[in-house]
Amino acid sequence: MLHGPNLNLLGTRETSVYGTATLSEIDRDLKRLAEKEGVKLMIQQSNSEGELVDRIQKAAGRYHAVLINPAAYTHTSIALRDAIVSVGLPVVEVHLSNIYRREAFRRHSYIAEVAIGQICGFGACSYSLGLLAVIHHVRAKPKNKR
Ligand code: DQA
């Protein structure tokens, strides 16, 4: 699980848009869900684009898939998109808010076109739904190609 920039501020950041759950609470729920599903989950947050690129590169060969909330880099980062394509790992994109109901600049995602799918608009629940989706995808392979 990769969390992008400013998500470390969840709980106090624009609560009318992102809700009041903190990142630690979201991570705790994700860990519980992963344990229940019997999967190993590594969680990292970074405010830096380059670090997220490094994490995606390092995931290759070590993890089966990547769940990511790229936050603002969703709308700007060709580097993240290229990293995803380069490693060839299945990626599920999640957002707390429904990015299609917000400002025009949020309505385009560079990641969506290279992800298996995207879940947005369900607040903290988007993460659990995303984790279940990515687990389902990995378990369904090789039937279910990227
Ligand atoms: C976000 C949506 C992005 O547009 C924004 O920049 C974020 C959070 C979300 O989870 O709703 O930081 O990814």
Backbone and ligand atoms as CSV (ligand in chain L), in Angstrom:
chain,resi,resn,atom,element,x,y,z
A,1,MET,N,N,0.845,-1.179,0.000
A,1,MET,CA,C,0.000,0.000,0.000
A,1,MET,C,C,0.879,1.227,0.000
A,2,LEU,N,N,0.720,2.067,-1.010
A,2,LEU,CA,C,1.467,3.327,-1.061
A,2,LEU,C,C,0.511,4.511,-0.907
A,3,HIS,N,N,0.807,5.354,0.058
A,3,HIS,CA,C,0.031,6.579,0.260
A,3,HIS,C,C,0.869,7.756,-0.226
A,4,GLY,N,N,0.266,8.622,-1.048
A,4,GLY,CA,C,0.991,9.761,-1.593
A,4,GLY,C,C,0.986,10.979,-0.678
A,5,PRO,N,N,1.304,12.138,-1.268
A,5,PRO,CA,C,1.545,13.348,-0.491
A,5,PRO,C,C,0.324,13.874,0.268
A,6,ASN,N,N,0.605,14.379,1.437
A,6,ASN,CA,C,-0.383,15.025,2.316
A,6,ASN,C,C,-1.364,14.065,2.978
A,7,LEU,N,N,-1.266,12.798,2.646
A,7,LEU,CA,C,-2.187,11.837,3.273
A,7,LEU,C,C,-1.781,11.573,4.726
A,8,ASN,N,N,-0.558,11.933,5.072
A,8,ASN,CA,C,-0.138,11.865,6.483
A,8,ASN,C,C,-0.928,12.852,7.349
A,9,LEU,N,N,-1.587,13.806,6.689
A,9,LEU,CA,C,-2.350,14.814,7.441
A,9,LEU,C,C,-3.823,14.440,7.608
A,10,LEU,N,N,-4.195,13.270,7.113
A,10,LEU,CA,C,-5.600,12.865,7.234
A,10,LEU,C,C,-6.030,12.884,8.695
A,11,GLY,N,N,-7.275,13.284,8.898
A,11,GLY,CA,C,-7.779,13.406,10.277
A,11,GLY,C,C,-7.982,14.876,10.609
A,12,THR,N,N,-7.073,15.717,10.054
A,12,THR,CA,C,-7.204,17.167,10.284
A,12,THR,C,C,-7.291,17.913,8.950
A,13,ARG,N,N,-6.884,17.276,7.874
A,13,ARG,CA,C,-6.833,17.937,6.571
A,13,ARG,C,C,-8.198,17.925,5.876
A,14,GLU,N,N,-8.715,19.086,5.552
A,14,GLU,CA,C,-9.985,19.201,4.802
A,14,GLU,C,C,-10.967,18.092,5.168
A,15,THR,N,N,-11.366,18.072,6.419
A,15,THR,CA,C,-12.186,16.951,6.908
A,15,THR,C,C,-13.550,16.864,6.204
A,16,SER,N,N,-14.022,17.999,5.671
A,16,SER,CA,C,-15.319,17.931,4.979
A,16,SER,C,C,-15.188,17.141,3.675
A,17,VAL,N,N,-13.973,17.056,3.144
A,17,VAL,CA,C,-13.747,16.306,1.898
A,17,VAL,C,C,-13.238,14.893,2.206
A,18,TYR,N,N,-12.287,14.801,3.145
A,18,TYR,CA,C,-11.589,13.523,3.352
A,18,TYR,C,C,-12.009,12.752,4.598
A,19,GLY,N,N,-12.891,13.385,5.425
A,19,GLY,CA,C,-13.340,12.699,6.636
A,19,GLY,C,C,-12.356,12.881,7.785
A,20,THR,N,N,-12.660,12.235,8.899
A,20,THR,CA,C,-11.869,12.465,10.116
A,20,THR,C,C,-10.959,11.296,10.474
A,21,ALA,N,N,-11.020,10.214,9.711
A,21,ALA,CA,C,-10.132,9.077,10.014
A,21,ALA,C,C,-8.681,9.486,9.769
A,22,THR,N,N,-7.792,9.111,10.671
A,22,THR,CA,C,-6.374,9.416,10.485
A,22,THR,C,C,-5.741,8.313,9.626
A,23,LEU,N,N,-4.535,8.596,9.143
A,23,LEU,CA,C,-3.868,7.594,8.318
A,23,LEU,C,C,-3.563,6.340,9.154
A,24,SER,N,N,-3.210,6.547,10.427
A,24,SER,CA,C,-2.929,5.364,11.277
A,24,SER,C,C,-4.179,4.510,11.440
A,25,GLU,N,N,-5.334,5.146,11.555
A,25,GLU,CA,C,-6.582,4.365,11.683
A,25,GLU,C,C,-6.869,3.596,10.395
A,26,ILE,N,N,-6.647,4.255,9.270
A,26,ILE,CA,C,-6.871,3.585,7.978
A,26,ILE,C,C,-5.906,2.402,7.847
A,27,ASP,N,N,-4.646,2.638,8.200
A,27,ASP,CA,C,-3.637,1.573,8.108
A,27,ASP,C,C,-3.964,0.406,9.038
A,28,ARG,N,N,-4.433,0.740,10.237
A,28,ARG,CA,C,-4.793,-0.318,11.197
A,28,ARG,C,C,-5.910,-1.201,10.618
A,29,ASP,N,N,-6.918,-0.585,10.026
A,29,ASP,CA,C,-8.018,-1.356,9.433
A,29,ASP,C,C,-7.529,-2.201,8.260
A,30,LEU,N,N,-6.616,-1.617,7.467
A,30,LEU,CA,C,-6.082,-2.367,6.313
A,30,LEU,C,C,-5.298,-3.588,6.780
A,31,LYS,N,N,-4.499,-3.387,7.850
A,31,LYS,CA,C,-3.700,-4.507,8.375
A,31,LYS,C,C,-4.613,-5.616,8.879
A,32,ARG,N,N,-5.689,-5.222,9.570
A,32,ARG,CA,C,-6.653,-6.222,10.068
A,32,ARG,C,C,-7.272,-7.000,8.916
A,33,LEU,N,N,-7.646,-6.264,7.882
A,33,LEU,CA,C,-8.278,-6.910,6.727
A,33,LEU,C,C,-7.294,-7.847,6.031
A,34,ALA,N,N,-6.053,-7.392,5.893
A,34,ALA,CA,C,-5.028,-8.221,5.242
A,34,ALA,C,C,-4.823,-9.506,6.040
A,35,GLU,N,N,-4.789,-9.367,7.358
A,35,GLU,CA,C,-4.584,-10.535,8.218
A,35,GLU,C,C,-5.742,-11.522,8.059
A,36,LYS,N,N,-6.944,-10.966,8.054
A,36,LYS,CA,C,-8.149,-11.796,7.885
A,36,LYS,C,C,-8.095,-12.546,6.549
A,37,GLU,N,N,-7.584,-11.870,5.529
A,37,GLU,CA,C,-7.509,-12.481,4.193
A,37,GLU,C,C,-6.258,-13.348,4.017
A,38,GLY,N,N,-5.385,-13.311,5.005
A,38,GLY,CA,C,-4.169,-14.119,4.936
A,38,GLY,C,C,-3.143,-13.609,3.945
A,39,VAL,N,N,-3.059,-12.291,3.802
A,39,VAL,CA,C,-2.058,-11.737,2.883
A,39,VAL,C,C,-1.083,-10.816,3.626
A,40,LYS,N,N,0.133,-10.744,3.077
A,40,LYS,CA,C,1.154,-9.877,3.657
A,40,LYS,C,C,0.990,-8.477,3.066
A,41,LEU,N,N,0.931,-7.486,3.934
A,41,LEU,CA,C,0.720,-6.115,3.455
A,41,LEU,C,C,1.814,-5.204,3.991
A,42,MET,N,N,2.482,-4.501,3.082
A,42,MET,CA,C,3.483,-3.505,3.466
A,42,MET,C,C,2.862,-2.136,3.186
A,43,ILE,N,N,2.957,-1.221,4.145
A,43,ILE,CA,C,2.322,0.090,3.968
A,43,ILE,C,C,3.369,1.201,4.090
A,44,GLN,N,N,3.371,2.107,3.117
A,44,GLN,CA,C,4.298,3.227,3.174
A,44,GLN,C,C,3.626,4.513,2.698
A,45,GLN,N,N,4.013,5.626,3.309
A,45,GLN,CA,C,3.520,6.937,2.864
A,45,GLN,C,C,4.710,7.806,2.513
A,46,SER,N,N,4.578,8.578,1.426
A,46,SER,CA,C,5.643,9.525,1.117
A,46,SER,C,C,5.060,10.777,0.489
A,47,ASN,N,N,5.688,11.905,0.829
A,47,ASN,CA,C,5.286,13.164,0.208
A,47,ASN,C,C,6.079,13.420,-1.065
A,48,SER,N,N,7.020,12.535,-1.353
A,48,SER,CA,C,7.919,12.785,-2.474
A,48,SER,C,C,7.654,11.854,-3.664
A,49,GLU,N,N,7.558,12.452,-4.821
A,49,GLU,CA,C,7.253,11.706,-6.050
A,49,GLU,C,C,8.338,10.668,-6.339
A,50,GLY,N,N,9.616,11.111,-6.216
A,50,GLY,CA,C,10.731,10.206,-6.498
A,50,GLY,C,C,10.735,8.997,-5.581
A,51,GLU,N,N,10.387,9.214,-4.323
A,51,GLU,CA,C,10.376,8.101,-3.386
A,51,GLU,C,C,9.273,7.099,-3.751
A,52,LEU,N,N,8.145,7.622,-4.199
A,52,LEU,CA,C,7.057,6.722,-4.609
A,52,LEU,C,C,7.470,5.916,-5.845
A,53,VAL,N,N,8.178,6.573,-6.766
A,53,VAL,CA,C,8.706,5.864,-7.946
A,53,VAL,C,C,9.654,4.747,-7.491
A,54,ASP,N,N,10.558,5.073,-6.557
A,54,ASP,CA,C,11.496,4.069,-6.030
A,54,ASP,C,C,10.748,2.892,-5.408
A,55,ARG,N,N,9.715,3.198,-4.640
A,55,ARG,CA,C,8.941,2.129,-3.976
A,55,ARG,C,C,8.275,1.221,-5.004
A,56,ILE,N,N,7.745,1.804,-6.048
A,56,ILE,CA,C,7.087,0.994,-7.086
A,56,ILE,C,C,8.133,0.107,-7.761
A,57,GLN,N,N,9.282,0.682,-8.074
A,57,GLN,CA,C,10.348,-0.113,-8.708
A,57,GLN,C,C,10.773,-1.268,-7.808
A,58,LYS,N,N,10.896,-0.976,-6.508
A,58,LYS,CA,C,11.359,-2.005,-5.569
A,58,LYS,C,C,10.309,-3.079,-5.317
A,59,ALA,N,N,9.053,-2.763,-5.589
A,59,ALA,CA,C,7.977,-3.743,-5.352
A,59,ALA,C,C,8.065,-4.908,-6.343
A,60,ALA,N,N,8.671,-4.634,-7.504
A,60,ALA,CA,C,8.760,-5.679,-8.531
A,60,ALA,C,C,9.551,-6.866,-8.007
A,61,GLY,N,N,8.976,-8.043,-8.136
A,61,GLY,CA,C,9.656,-9.252,-7.689
A,61,GLY,C,C,9.493,-9.519,-6.197
A,62,ARG,N,N,8.982,-8.536,-5.458
A,62,ARG,CA,C,8.817,-8.719,-4.006
A,62,ARG,C,C,7.345,-8.803,-3.602
A,63,TYR,N,N,6.502,-8.135,-4.359
A,63,TYR,CA,C,5.070,-8.127,-4.040
A,63,TYR,C,C,4.259,-8.526,-5.270
A,64,HIS,N,N,3.044,-8.992,-5.007
A,64,HIS,CA,C,2.189,-9.411,-6.117
A,64,HIS,C,C,1.455,-8.253,-6.763
A,65,ALA,N,N,1.279,-7.173,-6.012
A,65,ALA,CA,C,0.454,-6.075,-6.533
A,65,ALA,C,C,0.695,-4.816,-5.705
A,66,VAL,N,N,0.215,-3.712,-6.236
A,66,VAL,CA,C,0.333,-2.433,-5.535
A,66,VAL,C,C,-1.045,-1.784,-5.427
A,67,LEU,N,N,-1.374,-1.378,-4.206
A,67,LEU,CA,C,-2.570,-0.574,-3.965
A,67,LEU,C,C,-2.033,0.831,-3.725
A,68,ILE,N,N,-2.569,1.821,-4.409
A,68,ILE,CA,C,-1.986,3.162,-4.275
A,68,ILE,C,C,-3.037,4.258,-4.238
A,69,ASN,N,N,-2.849,5.193,-3.314
A,69,ASN,CA,C,-3.548,6.470,-3.395
A,69,ASN,C,C,-2.462,7.485,-3.737
A,70,PRO,N,N,-2.323,7.825,-5.012
A,70,PRO,CA,C,-1.238,8.720,-5.411
A,70,PRO,C,C,-1.496,10.177,-5.021
A,71,ALA,N,N,-2.667,10.448,-4.431
A,71,ALA,CA,C,-3.047,11.799,-4.004
A,71,ALA,C,C,-2.858,12.792,-5.155
A,72,ALA,N,N,-2.231,13.946,-4.908
A,72,ALA,CA,C,-2.148,14.967,-5.961
A,72,ALA,C,C,-1.338,14.500,-7.172
A,73,TYR,N,N,-0.410,13.545,-6.974
A,73,TYR,CA,C,0.385,13.052,-8.114
A,73,TYR,C,C,-0.475,12.293,-9.127
A,74,THR,N,N,-1.665,11.889,-8.717
A,74,THR,CA,C,-2.626,11.272,-9.633
A,74,THR,C,C,-2.787,12.117,-10.893
A,75,HIS,N,N,-2.853,13.428,-10.645
A,75,HIS,CA,C,-3.246,14.345,-11.713
A,75,HIS,C,C,-2.048,14.959,-12.437
A,76,THR,N,N,-0.840,14.613,-11.995
A,76,THR,CA,C,0.342,15.286,-12.568
A,76,THR,C,C,1.461,14.340,-12.984
A,77,SER,N,N,1.471,13.119,-12.445
A,77,SER,CA,C,2.731,12.373,-12.514
A,77,SER,C,C,2.858,11.333,-13.625
A,78,ILE,N,N,3.553,11.729,-14.676
A,78,ILE,CA,C,3.890,10.776,-15.735
A,78,ILE,C,C,4.945,9.807,-15.194
A,79,ALA,N,N,5.758,10.283,-14.250
A,79,ALA,CA,C,6.800,9.420,-13.660
A,79,ALA,C,C,6.191,8.228,-12.917
A,80,LEU,N,N,5.143,8.459,-12.167
A,80,LEU,CA,C,4.491,7.344,-11.449
A,80,LEU,C,C,3.847,6.389,-12.442
A,81,ARG,N,N,3.212,6.944,-13.430
A,81,ARG,CA,C,2.576,6.131,-14.467
A,81,ARG,C,C,3.628,5.265,-15.183
A,82,ASP,N,N,4.749,5.877,-15.563
A,82,ASP,CA,C,5.805,5.127,-16.252
A,82,ASP,C,C,6.379,4.030,-15.358
A,83,ALA,N,N,6.513,4.318,-14.063
A,83,ALA,CA,C,7.042,3.315,-13.128
A,83,ALA,C,C,6.108,2.110,-13.087
A,84,ILE,N,N,4.816,2.370,-13.045
A,84,ILE,CA,C,3.816,1.284,-12.997
A,84,ILE,C,C,3.907,0.432,-14.253
A,85,VAL,N,N,3.980,1.090,-15.402
A,85,VAL,CA,C,4.083,0.350,-16.666
A,85,VAL,C,C,5.391,-0.441,-16.700
A,86,SER,N,N,6.473,0.164,-16.222
A,86,SER,CA,C,7.789,-0.480,-16.284
A,86,SER,C,C,7.857,-1.749,-15.462
A,87,VAL,N,N,7.245,-1.754,-14.263
A,87,VAL,CA,C,7.369,-2.947,-13.420
A,87,VAL,C,C,6.334,-4.008,-13.776
A,88,GLY,N,N,5.254,-3.589,-14.420
A,88,GLY,CA,C,4.252,-4.561,-14.870
A,88,GLY,C,C,3.439,-5.204,-13.757
A,89,LEU,N,N,3.487,-4.632,-12.543
A,89,LEU,CA,C,2.678,-5.188,-11.451
A,89,LEU,C,C,1.242,-4.680,-11.562
A,90,PRO,N,N,0.275,-5.526,-11.169
A,90,PRO,CA,C,-1.094,-5.012,-11.141
A,90,PRO,C,C,-1.251,-3.917,-10.085
A,91,VAL,N,N,-1.922,-2.856,-10.466
A,91,VAL,CA,C,-2.097,-1.713,-9.568
A,91,VAL,C,C,-3.581,-1.371,-9.436
A,92,VAL,N,N,-4.019,-1.161,-8.221
A,92,VAL,CA,C,-5.372,-0.641,-7.991
A,92,VAL,C,C,-5.227,0.746,-7.377
A,93,GLU,N,N,-5.946,1.703,-7.968
A,93,GLU,CA,C,-5.877,3.107,-7.536
A,93,GLU,C,C,-7.072,3.414,-6.636
A,94,VAL,N,N,-6.812,4.053,-5.510
A,94,VAL,CA,C,-7.919,4.424,-4.624
A,94,VAL,C,C,-7.854,5.898,-4.254
A,95,HIS,N,N,-9.024,6.450,-4.010
A,95,HIS,CA,C,-9.141,7.825,-3.516
A,95,HIS,C,C,-10.261,7.884,-2.497
A,96,LEU,N,N,-10.053,8.672,-1.476
A,96,LEU,CA,C,-11.114,8.874,-0.485
A,96,LEU,C,C,-12.295,9.615,-1.113
A,97,SER,N,N,-11.977,10.676,-1.836
A,97,SER,CA,C,-13.036,11.500,-2.426
A,97,SER,C,C,-13.364,11.010,-3.836
A,98,ASN,N,N,-14.530,11.429,-4.316
A,98,ASN,CA,C,-14.891,11.129,-5.708
A,98,ASN,C,C,-14.267,12.222,-6.575
A,99,ILE,N,N,-13.130,11.888,-7.191
A,99,ILE,CA,C,-12.365,12.917,-7.910
A,99,ILE,C,C,-13.138,13.472,-9.123
A,100,TYR,N,N,-14.172,12.757,-9.555
A,100,TYR,CA,C,-14.953,13.211,-10.724
A,100,TYR,C,C,-16.048,14.211,-10.349
A,101,ARG,N,N,-16.241,14.398,-9.051
A,101,ARG,CA,C,-17.244,15.374,-8.601
A,101,ARG,C,C,-16.579,16.634,-8.080
A,102,ARG,N,N,-15.271,16.749,-8.305
A,102,ARG,CA,C,-14.542,17.878,-7.733
A,102,ARG,C,C,-14.031,18.822,-8.836
A,103,GLU,N,N,-12.973,19.563,-8.549
A,103,GLU,CA,C,-12.449,20.520,-9.523
A,103,GLU,C,C,-12.046,19.808,-10.812
A,104,ALA,N,N,-12.107,20.554,-11.929
A,104,ALA,CA,C,-11.806,19.953,-13.236
A,104,ALA,C,C,-10.410,19.325,-13.254
A,105,PHE,N,N,-9.423,19.938,-12.589
A,105,PHE,CA,C,-8.046,19.409,-12.660
A,105,PHE,C,C,-7.905,18.057,-11.981
A,106,ARG,N,N,-8.906,17.686,-11.148
A,106,ARG,CA,C,-8.832,16.368,-10.485
A,106,ARG,C,C,-9.496,15.276,-11.311
A,107,ARG,N,N,-10.150,15.655,-12.383
A,107,ARG,CA,C,-10.940,14.658,-13.129
A,107,ARG,C,C,-10.107,13.808,-14.064
A,108,HIS,N,N,-8.835,14.170,-14.227
A,108,HIS,CA,C,-7.971,13.297,-15.029
A,108,HIS,C,C,-6.949,12.609,-14.141
A,109,SER,N,N,-6.835,11.285,-14.328
A,109,SER,CA,C,-5.828,10.518,-13.593
A,109,SER,C,C,-4.843,9.902,-14.578
A,110,TYR,N,N,-3.557,10.201,-14.375
A,110,TYR,CA,C,-2.520,9.558,-15.200
A,110,TYR,C,C,-2.379,8.082,-14.838
A,111,ILE,N,N,-2.883,7.722,-13.662
A,111,ILE,CA,C,-2.707,6.363,-13.159
A,111,ILE,C,C,-3.819,5.438,-13.661
A,112,ALA,N,N,-5.029,5.982,-13.775
A,112,ALA,CA,C,-6.199,5.154,-14.118
A,112,ALA,C,C,-5.970,4.333,-15.388
A,113,GLU,N,N,-5.301,4.952,-16.373
A,113,GLU,CA,C,-5.122,4.269,-17.661
A,113,GLU,C,C,-4.174,3.076,-17.577
A,114,VAL,N,N,-3.380,2.999,-16.514
A,114,VAL,CA,C,-2.440,1.879,-16.386
A,114,VAL,C,C,-2.758,1.014,-15.156
A,115,ALA,N,N,-3.892,1.303,-14.522
A,115,ALA,CA,C,-4.312,0.511,-13.352
A,115,ALA,C,C,-5.315,-0.549,-13.797
A,116,ILE,N,N,-5.462,-1.597,-12.970
A,116,ILE,CA,C,-6.518,-2.582,-13.252
A,116,ILE,C,C,-7.858,-1.888,-13.080
A,117,GLY,N,N,-7.955,-1.086,-12.025
A,117,GLY,CA,C,-9.196,-0.379,-11.760
A,117,GLY,C,C,-8.990,0.679,-10.711
A,118,GLN,N,N,-10.060,1.431,-10.487
A,118,GLN,CA,C,-9.989,2.562,-9.552
A,118,GLN,C,C,-11.218,2.557,-8.658
A,119,ILE,N,N,-11.011,2.858,-7.381
A,119,ILE,CA,C,-12.139,2.979,-6.454
A,119,ILE,C,C,-12.043,4.350,-5.808
A,120,CYS,N,N,-13.096,5.144,-5.914
A,120,CYS,CA,C,-13.041,6.474,-5.307
A,120,CYS,C,C,-14.397,6.894,-4.795
A,121,GLY,N,N,-14.367,7.748,-3.784
A,121,GLY,CA,C,-15.610,8.354,-3.328
A,121,GLY,C,C,-16.213,7.739,-2.086
A,122,PHE,N,N,-15.583,6.712,-1.536
A,122,PHE,CA,C,-16.158,6.019,-0.375
A,122,PHE,C,C,-15.427,6.323,0.928
A,123,GLY,N,N,-14.688,7.426,0.950
A,123,GLY,CA,C,-13.951,7.782,2.162
A,123,GLY,C,C,-12.946,6.694,2.495
A,124,ALA,N,N,-12.756,6.460,3.798
A,124,ALA,CA,C,-11.774,5.461,4.232
A,124,ALA,C,C,-12.109,4.069,3.693
A,125,CYS,N,N,-13.394,3.850,3.440
A,125,CYS,CA,C,-13.848,2.553,2.893
A,125,CYS,C,C,-13.237,2.253,1.513
A,126,SER,N,N,-12.875,3.305,0.764
A,126,SER,CA,C,-12.257,3.080,-0.557
A,126,SER,C,C,-11.023,2.192,-0.420
A,127,TYR,N,N,-10.306,2.352,0.705
A,127,TYR,CA,C,-9.086,1.570,0.908
A,127,TYR,C,C,-9.391,0.086,1.098
A,128,SER,N,N,-10.381,-0.227,1.951
A,128,SER,CA,C,-10.726,-1.639,2.186
A,128,SER,C,C,-11.254,-2.267,0.904
A,129,LEU,N,N,-12.096,-1.496,0.191
A,129,LEU,CA,C,-12.633,-2.016,-1.068
A,129,LEU,C,C,-11.492,-2.255,-2.061
A,130,GLY,N,N,-10.533,-1.339,-2.083
A,130,GLY,CA,C,-9.382,-1.471,-2.973
A,130,GLY,C,C,-8.534,-2.679,-2.626
A,131,LEU,N,N,-8.337,-2.889,-1.322
A,131,LEU,CA,C,-7.525,-4.037,-0.910
A,131,LEU,C,C,-8.220,-5.338,-1.315
A,132,LEU,N,N,-9.530,-5.418,-1.085
A,132,LEU,CA,C,-10.259,-6.630,-1.471
A,132,LEU,C,C,-10.189,-6.836,-2.992
A,133,ALA,N,N,-10.283,-5.741,-3.734
A,133,ALA,CA,C,-10.239,-5.828,-5.202
A,133,ALA,C,C,-8.886,-6.354,-5.676
A,134,VAL,N,N,-7.814,-5.851,-5.072
A,134,VAL,CA,C,-6.487,-6.263,-5.529
A,134,VAL,C,C,-6.215,-7.717,-5.122
A,135,ILE,N,N,-6.686,-8.115,-3.946
A,135,ILE,CA,C,-6.510,-9.509,-3.511
A,135,ILE,C,C,-7.279,-10.427,-4.462
A,136,HIS,N,N,-8.489,-10.043,-4.757
A,136,HIS,CA,C,-9.323,-10.833,-5.677
A,136,HIS,C,C,-8.619,-10.973,-7.023
A,137,HIS,N,N,-8.067,-9.888,-7.511
A,137,HIS,CA,C,-7.392,-9.909,-8.816
A,137,HIS,C,C,-6.200,-10.869,-8.806
A,138,VAL,N,N,-5.394,-10.771,-7.765
A,138,VAL,CA,C,-4.191,-11.609,-7.699
A,138,VAL,C,C,-4.591,-13.083,-7.577
A,139,ARG,N,N,-5.606,-13.360,-6.764
A,139,ARG,CA,C,-6.036,-14.760,-6.586
A,139,ARG,C,C,-6.651,-15.321,-7.850
A,140,ALA,N,N,-7.264,-14.468,-8.647
A,140,ALA,CA,C,-7.949,-14.931,-9.860
A,140,ALA,C,C,-6.981,-15.195,-11.009
A,141,LYS,N,N,-5.735,-14.752,-10.875
A,141,LYS,CA,C,-4.739,-14.972,-11.935
A,141,LYS,C,C,-4.464,-16.456,-12.087
A,142,PRO,N,N,-4.079,-17.003,-13.241
A,142,PRO,CA,C,-3.794,-16.279,-14.480
A,142,PRO,C,C,-5.018,-16.048,-15.366
A,143,LYS,N,N,-6.193,-16.486,-14.889
A,143,LYS,CA,C,-7.425,-16.267,-15.655
A,143,LYS,C,C,-7.560,-14.792,-16.005
A,144,ASN,N,N,-7.246,-13.957,-14.977
A,144,ASN,CA,C,-7.534,-12.543,-15.030
A,144,ASN,C,C,-6.254,-11.774,-15.349
A,145,LYS,N,N,-5.987,-11.550,-16.626
A,145,LYS,CA,C,-4.745,-10.852,-16.974
A,145,LYS,C,C,-4.887,-9.364,-16.733
A,146,ARG,N,N,-3.755,-8.675,-16.602
A,146,ARG,CA,C,-3.732,-7.234,-16.387
A,146,ARG,C,C,-4.303,-6.460,-17.543
L,1,DQA,C1,C,-7.138,12.199,-3.123
L,1,DQA,C2,C,-7.709,13.100,-4.235
L,1,DQA,C3,C,-6.617,13.981,-4.829
L,1,DQA,O1,O,-7.178,14.835,-5.825
L,1,DQA,C4,C,-5.993,14.857,-3.757
L,1,DQA,O2,O,-4.923,15.595,-4.297
L,1,DQA,C5,C,-5.568,14.087,-2.564
L,1,DQA,C6,C,-6.418,13.014,-2.063
L,1,DQA,C7,C,-8.241,11.389,-2.431
L,1,DQA,O3,O,-7.896,10.399,-1.785
L,1,DQA,O4,O,-9.422,11.735,-2.503
L,1,DQA,O5,O,-4.561,14.416,-1.921
L,1,DQA,O6,O,-6.241,11.275,-3.710
